[in-house]
Amino acid sequence: MQAVNSINPILRSYRSRMGYVVGWMIAIDLYMSVAFYVSRVPFHTLLVDTLVFSLLFAICLLPLWYPIRYNAWDKKSWTFNIVAHSILLMVMLAVCLGCGYAFTYLLAIGDSEYLDFMVSSLPWKALEGTFLYAIVVMIYHLCIAIEKLNEKAANEIRLNKMLKDGELNLLKSQINPHFLFNSLNSLSSLIIKDATQSQEMLVALSDYLRYTVLATHRGVSTLKEEVENIRRYLAIEQLRFGSKLAYKITIAEDCLPLKIPTMLLQPLFENAVKHGVYESTEVVHIVATAVQKAQRLHIEISNNFDDEAVGQRKGSGTGLKNTREQLRLLYGHLALLQTKVVNGKFVVALEIPA
């Protein structure tokens, strides 16, 4: 947990400093009005007296921030707090009243009327100092409480981000091994059949994995980068399935630089290959489009499939589940991904806030 700001809150900004000055001007005005009404001291003498003591109080109240700031008052007993604040108050009053009376006494030598006023006003000045002490100390405690609340909120945000990043990394770790194992199995079979194609597949797989490792640390990538890597993935699968797999990806130019979460689309294409190509005896066409509408990136991925074959080979649904979970973690809800079956095609519609 970060330490509470050690700078006096009154001195942190121009606005707070001006507020402190204005507050003292109001206090001086009120004190002058009352003192002039109840005493017979000339106005100019009373003005000097008020300015001297107000200035001393204003200065002495500022250092009080540090004993308040550096003591865990909320963890101490009420007895300790009362005794500590009483000591601080008496020290402040002793300094302010002692210095103030010493200075004004030198100014008032020979002025018996003012000397009488000095003696009679001592209790009122002590009461004024106590009142000002209470106000400023409450402001200090309030500032500390607000800073602790802000600090707690910031820590919760950081913790949630760490948890969210951990969940996202876990989801991605479920995706990459799945594809890697399938690719290695395909490569193993292809080596026996066609050495040239197996070499092409190995190079494509290397490029794919290099991008995946580097991009995952960034968290986000451009749609152009993601699509290029998807093409690598589909090229690898096409080397395995040959003419059984055909794909077409159409991206609007204004969508290419848009940022999307890294590896968000990968499980959707894996899903299309797994449930479209694996059991089909016909050519499976994977078609993907991306356009931007109303400040949102709309991506649609469709593939034809053999309903009977897919019905016999039901998967765990990890790909769609992972994508939905990533969207929930990143954007707060699941409605950004919809699936439907239209005329023998499985369609995934995805919306990403641009």
C-alpha positions as CSV (number, residue, x, y, z in Angstrom):
1,M,0.0,0.0,0.0
2,Q,1.3,3.4,-0.9
3,A,2.0,6.0,1.9
4,V,-0.5,8.8,2.3
5,N,0.8,12.0,0.7
6,S,3.2,13.7,3.1
7,I,2.7,17.2,1.6
8,N,0.4,19.4,3.7
9,P,-2.9,19.4,1.9
10,I,-3.2,23.1,2.4
11,L,0.1,23.7,0.5
12,R,-0.4,21.2,-2.3
13,S,-2.1,23.5,-4.8
14,Y,-2.7,27.1,-5.6
15,R,-6.5,26.6,-5.0
16,S,-6.0,25.1,-1.5
17,R,-3.6,27.8,-0.5
18,M,-6.0,30.5,-1.7
19,G,-8.8,28.7,0.2
20,Y,-6.8,28.8,3.4
21,V,-6.1,32.6,3.0
22,V,-9.7,33.3,2.2
23,G,-10.8,31.3,5.2
24,W,-8.5,33.3,7.5
25,M,-9.8,36.6,6.0
26,I,-13.3,35.6,6.9
27,A,-12.2,34.6,10.4
28,I,-10.4,37.9,10.9
29,D,-13.5,39.8,9.7
30,L,-15.7,38.0,12.1
31,Y,-13.3,38.4,15.0
32,M,-12.8,42.1,14.3
33,S,-16.6,42.7,14.2
34,V,-17.2,41.1,17.6
35,A,-14.1,42.5,19.3
36,F,-14.8,46.1,18.1
37,Y,-18.4,45.8,19.4
38,V,-17.5,44.5,22.9
39,S,-14.3,46.6,23.5
40,R,-13.4,50.2,23.5
41,V,-10.0,49.7,21.9
42,P,-9.4,52.0,18.8
43,F,-9.9,50.3,15.5
44,H,-6.3,50.6,14.3
45,T,-5.0,49.1,17.6
46,L,-7.5,46.2,17.4
47,L,-6.6,45.6,13.7
48,V,-2.9,45.2,14.6
49,D,-3.8,42.9,17.5
50,T,-6.1,40.7,15.3
51,L,-3.5,40.5,12.4
52,V,-0.7,39.5,14.8
53,F,-2.6,36.7,16.5
54,S,-4.3,35.5,13.3
55,L,-1.0,35.3,11.5
56,L,0.6,33.3,14.3
57,F,-2.4,30.9,14.5
58,A,-2.3,30.5,10.7
59,I,1.4,29.7,10.7
60,C,1.4,27.4,13.7
61,L,-1.5,25.3,12.5
62,L,0.3,24.3,9.3
63,P,3.0,22.1,11.0
64,L,0.3,20.2,12.9
65,W,-0.1,18.2,9.7
66,Y,3.0,16.2,10.3
67,P,2.3,14.7,13.8
68,I,-1.2,14.0,12.5
69,R,0.0,12.5,9.2
70,Y,2.7,10.3,10.8
71,N,0.6,8.8,13.6
72,A,-2.0,6.1,13.0
73,W,-4.7,7.8,15.0
74,D,-7.3,5.4,13.9
75,K,-5.4,2.5,15.5
76,K,-4.9,4.3,18.8
77,S,-7.3,4.4,21.8
78,W,-9.6,7.3,22.4
79,T,-7.6,8.1,25.6
80,F,-4.4,8.4,23.6
81,N,-6.0,10.6,21.0
82,I,-7.5,13.0,23.5
83,V,-4.2,13.3,25.5
84,A,-2.1,13.7,22.3
85,H,-4.4,16.4,20.8
86,S,-4.6,18.2,24.2
87,I,-0.8,18.3,24.3
88,L,-0.6,19.5,20.7
89,L,-3.2,22.2,21.4
90,M,-1.5,23.4,24.5
91,V,1.9,23.6,22.7
92,M,0.3,25.6,19.9
93,L,-1.5,28.0,22.2
94,A,1.6,28.5,24.3
95,V,3.6,29.4,21.2
96,C,1.0,31.6,19.5
97,L,-0.2,33.4,22.6
98,G,3.3,33.8,24.1
99,C,4.8,35.2,20.9
100,G,1.7,37.3,20.2
101,Y,1.5,38.9,23.6
102,A,5.2,39.5,23.7
103,F,5.1,41.3,20.4
104,T,1.9,43.3,21.1
105,Y,3.1,44.3,24.6
106,L,6.1,46.0,23.0
107,L,3.8,47.8,20.7
108,A,1.4,48.9,23.5
109,I,3.9,50.2,26.0
110,G,2.2,53.2,27.6
111,D,-1.3,52.3,26.3
112,S,-3.1,51.3,29.5
113,E,-6.4,50.8,27.7
114,Y,-4.9,48.3,25.3
115,L,-3.0,46.5,28.0
116,D,-6.3,46.0,29.9
117,F,-7.8,44.6,26.7
118,M,-4.9,42.3,26.3
119,V,-5.5,40.8,29.7
120,S,-9.3,40.5,29.3
121,S,-9.1,39.0,25.9
122,L,-6.7,36.2,26.8
123,P,-9.5,33.6,27.5
124,W,-11.2,34.6,24.2
125,K,-8.0,34.2,22.3
126,A,-7.4,30.8,23.9
127,L,-11.0,29.8,22.9
128,E,-10.4,31.1,19.4
129,G,-7.2,29.1,19.1
130,T,-8.9,26.0,20.3
131,F,-11.8,26.4,17.9
132,L,-9.3,27.0,15.0
133,Y,-7.2,24.0,16.1
134,A,-10.3,21.7,16.0
135,I,-11.3,22.9,12.5
136,V,-7.9,22.5,10.9
137,V,-7.3,19.1,12.6
138,M,-10.6,17.9,11.4
139,I,-9.7,19.0,7.9
140,Y,-6.4,17.1,8.1
141,H,-8.1,13.9,9.3
142,L,-10.6,14.3,6.5
143,C,-7.8,14.6,3.9
144,I,-6.1,11.5,5.3
145,A,-9.3,9.6,5.2
146,I,-10.1,10.6,1.6
147,E,-6.5,9.7,0.5
148,K,-6.8,6.3,2.1
149,L,-10.1,5.7,0.4
150,N,-8.6,6.7,-3.0
151,E,-5.6,4.6,-2.3
152,K,-7.8,1.6,-1.4
153,A,-9.8,2.1,-4.6
154,A,-6.6,2.4,-6.7
155,N,-5.3,-0.8,-5.1
156,E,-8.5,-2.6,-5.8
157,I,-8.3,-1.5,-9.5
158,R,-4.7,-2.8,-9.7
159,L,-5.7,-6.1,-8.0
160,N,-8.7,-6.5,-10.4
161,K,-6.4,-5.8,-13.4
162,M,-3.9,-8.4,-12.1
163,L,-6.7,-10.9,-11.7
164,K,-8.1,-10.1,-15.1
165,D,-4.7,-10.4,-16.7
166,G,-4.2,-13.7,-15.0
167,E,-7.5,-15.0,-16.2
168,L,-6.8,-13.8,-19.8
169,N,-3.4,-15.4,-19.8
170,L,-5.0,-18.7,-18.5
171,L,-7.6,-18.5,-21.3
172,K,-4.8,-17.9,-23.9
173,S,-2.8,-20.8,-22.5
174,Q,-5.8,-23.1,-23.2
175,I,-5.9,-21.9,-26.8
176,N,-2.3,-22.1,-27.9
177,P,-1.5,-25.7,-26.7
178,H,-4.6,-26.9,-28.4
179,F,-3.5,-25.6,-31.7
180,L,0.1,-26.6,-31.2
181,F,-0.7,-30.2,-30.5
182,N,-3.0,-30.4,-33.5
183,S,-0.3,-28.8,-35.7
184,L,2.4,-31.2,-34.5
185,N,0.2,-34.2,-35.1
186,S,-0.5,-32.9,-38.6
187,L,3.2,-32.2,-39.2
188,S,4.1,-35.7,-38.1
189,S,1.7,-37.2,-40.7
190,L,2.8,-34.8,-43.4
191,I,6.5,-35.6,-43.0
192,I,5.8,-39.1,-44.2
193,K,3.7,-38.0,-47.1
194,D,5.3,-34.9,-48.4
195,A,8.7,-33.5,-47.2
196,T,8.3,-30.2,-49.1
197,Q,4.9,-29.4,-47.7
198,S,6.0,-30.5,-44.2
199,Q,8.9,-28.0,-44.4
200,E,6.5,-25.2,-45.5
201,M,4.2,-26.1,-42.6
202,L,7.1,-26.0,-40.2
203,V,8.1,-22.5,-41.3
204,A,4.5,-21.3,-41.1
205,L,4.1,-22.8,-37.7
206,S,7.3,-21.1,-36.5
207,D,6.1,-17.7,-37.7
208,Y,2.8,-18.3,-36.1
209,L,4.2,-19.2,-32.7
210,R,6.7,-16.3,-32.9
211,Y,3.9,-13.8,-33.4
212,T,1.8,-15.5,-30.6
213,V,4.6,-15.3,-28.0
214,L,5.5,-11.7,-28.8
215,A,1.9,-10.4,-29.2
216,T,0.5,-12.0,-26.1
217,H,2.7,-9.8,-23.9
218,R,1.3,-6.7,-25.6
219,G,-2.3,-7.5,-24.8
220,V,-3.7,-5.8,-27.9
221,S,-2.8,-5.8,-31.6
222,T,-4.1,-4.2,-34.7
223,L,-6.7,-6.1,-36.7
224,K,-4.2,-6.2,-39.6
225,E,-1.7,-8.1,-37.4
226,E,-4.3,-10.5,-36.1
227,V,-5.6,-11.3,-39.5
228,E,-2.1,-11.9,-40.9
229,N,-1.6,-14.4,-38.1
230,I,-5.0,-16.0,-38.8
231,R,-3.9,-16.4,-42.4
232,R,-0.8,-18.2,-41.2
233,Y,-3.0,-20.5,-39.1
234,L,-5.3,-21.3,-42.0
235,A,-2.4,-21.8,-44.3
236,I,-1.1,-24.5,-41.9
237,E,-4.5,-26.2,-41.7
238,Q,-4.8,-26.0,-45.5
239,L,-1.5,-27.8,-45.9
240,R,-3.1,-30.6,-43.9
241,F,-6.5,-30.7,-45.4
242,G,-5.7,-29.6,-48.9
243,S,-8.7,-28.8,-51.1
244,K,-11.1,-29.7,-48.3
245,L,-10.5,-26.2,-46.8
246,A,-11.0,-22.9,-48.6
247,Y,-11.1,-19.6,-46.9
248,K,-11.7,-15.9,-47.8
249,I,-11.1,-13.0,-45.4
250,T,-12.4,-9.5,-46.4
251,I,-11.4,-6.6,-44.2
252,A,-12.5,-3.0,-44.8
253,E,-9.5,-0.7,-45.1
254,D,-10.6,1.6,-42.2
255,C,-10.7,-1.5,-39.9
256,L,-7.1,-2.6,-40.4
257,P,-5.5,-0.2,-37.8
258,L,-8.1,-0.8,-35.2
259,K,-6.9,-2.3,-31.9
260,I,-8.4,-5.6,-30.7
261,P,-7.4,-8.0,-27.9
262,T,-4.5,-10.3,-28.9
263,M,-5.6,-13.8,-30.0
264,L,-9.3,-13.0,-29.6
265,L,-10.2,-14.3,-33.1
266,Q,-8.0,-17.4,-33.0
267,P,-10.4,-19.8,-31.2
268,L,-13.2,-18.7,-33.5
269,F,-11.3,-19.9,-36.6
270,E,-10.1,-23.0,-34.8
271,N,-13.8,-23.7,-34.0
272,A,-14.7,-23.3,-37.7
273,V,-11.9,-25.7,-38.8
274,K,-12.7,-28.2,-36.0
275,H,-16.4,-28.4,-36.6
276,G,-16.5,-27.7,-40.3
277,V,-13.5,-29.4,-41.9
278,Y,-12.6,-32.4,-39.7
279,E,-15.6,-34.6,-40.5
280,S,-16.9,-33.1,-43.7
281,T,-16.5,-34.9,-47.0
282,E,-17.2,-31.7,-49.0
283,V,-15.2,-28.5,-49.4
284,V,-15.7,-26.3,-46.3
285,H,-15.6,-22.6,-47.0
286,I,-14.6,-20.3,-44.1
287,V,-15.6,-16.7,-44.8
288,A,-14.7,-13.8,-42.6
289,T,-15.6,-10.1,-43.0
290,A,-14.9,-7.0,-40.9
291,V,-16.5,-3.6,-41.1
292,Q,-16.8,-0.6,-38.8
293,K,-20.3,0.6,-37.9
294,A,-21.4,3.1,-35.2
295,Q,-18.0,3.1,-33.4
296,R,-17.9,-0.7,-33.3
297,L,-15.9,-3.2,-35.2
298,H,-18.3,-5.9,-36.6
299,I,-16.6,-9.2,-37.4
300,E,-18.5,-12.2,-38.9
301,I,-17.1,-15.6,-39.4
302,S,-19.1,-18.4,-41.1
303,N,-18.5,-21.9,-42.3
304,N,-20.6,-24.6,-43.9
305,F,-20.7,-27.9,-42.1
306,D,-22.1,-31.4,-42.3
307,D,-24.9,-31.4,-39.7
308,E,-24.8,-35.2,-39.2
309,A,-21.1,-35.4,-38.8
310,V,-20.9,-32.5,-36.4
311,G,-23.8,-34.0,-34.4
312,Q,-21.7,-37.1,-33.9
313,R,-18.6,-35.2,-33.0
314,K,-19.6,-32.7,-30.4
315,G,-16.8,-30.7,-28.9
316,S,-16.3,-29.1,-25.5
317,G,-17.1,-25.6,-26.7
318,T,-13.8,-24.3,-25.3
319,G,-13.2,-21.9,-28.2
320,L,-16.5,-20.0,-28.0
321,K,-16.5,-20.2,-24.2
322,N,-13.0,-18.7,-24.0
323,T,-13.9,-15.8,-26.4
324,R,-17.0,-15.0,-24.5
325,E,-15.0,-15.0,-21.2
326,Q,-12.4,-12.7,-22.7
327,L,-15.1,-10.3,-23.8
328,R,-16.6,-10.4,-20.3
329,L,-13.3,-9.7,-18.7
330,L,-12.4,-6.9,-21.1
331,Y,-15.7,-5.2,-21.8
332,G,-18.0,-6.3,-19.0
333,H,-20.6,-8.4,-20.8
334,L,-21.1,-11.3,-23.0
335,A,-23.6,-10.0,-25.6
336,L,-20.8,-8.9,-27.9
337,L,-20.6,-12.4,-29.4
338,Q,-23.6,-14.1,-31.0
339,T,-23.9,-17.4,-32.9
340,K,-26.5,-18.8,-35.2
341,V,-27.1,-21.4,-37.9
342,V,-28.3,-20.1,-41.3
343,N,-28.8,-22.3,-44.4
344,G,-26.4,-24.9,-43.3
345,K,-23.8,-22.4,-42.2
346,F,-22.6,-21.8,-38.7
347,V,-22.2,-18.0,-38.2
348,V,-20.3,-16.2,-35.4
349,A,-21.0,-12.5,-35.1
350,L,-18.7,-10.4,-33.0
351,E,-18.8,-6.8,-32.0
352,I,-15.8,-5.0,-30.5
353,P,-16.0,-1.4,-29.2
354,A,-13.7,0.6,-31.5
